[in-house]
Amino acid sequence: MQPQIENETLRVPVKLYRIGEVVTCTPFSRQTIHNYTMMGLIREAQWTAGGHRLYDQSVFERLSKILHLRKTKSLSEIRRILSEEETTDKDRPAGQAIEGIDGHIRSLGDN
């Protein structure tokens, strides 16, 4: 079966990562990734037929934020901050949402 071409633009498939790949690419252990998922700090994008979690590339940005915030914040504070960002992001255009997150992280570094 041939992939669909829309308006002569190829659709690049989303890369999904198993937990082992996330662990290999980050300073976090398998257990920490599992715990962060259970706490809602990160989310799986899909599940395999065998019941394994798959994460998309956004997990790396989210883990970077957590790593930065972890220096001065508890996990419950981080969960609150990330939850507030998600709520705020839903009300903003995409470009403004990213600027808001970056500004918030910079302001935390000033404290």
Number of C-alpha atoms within 10 A of each C-alpha: 3 4 7 10 9 8 6 7 8 10 10 6 6 8 9 18 18 16 19 12 13 22 16 11 10 13 12 14 14 15 11 12 20 16 13 17 14 11 13 13 20 22 19 18 14 15 13 9 7 6 8 11 18 19 20 16 13 14 17 15 11 15 19 14 16 19 16 15 18 13 9 13 15 11 15 11 13 19 18 13 16 19 14 11 16 13 11 13 17 10 10 12 9 10 9 12 17 14 10 15 18 12 12 13 13 11 10 12 12 6 6
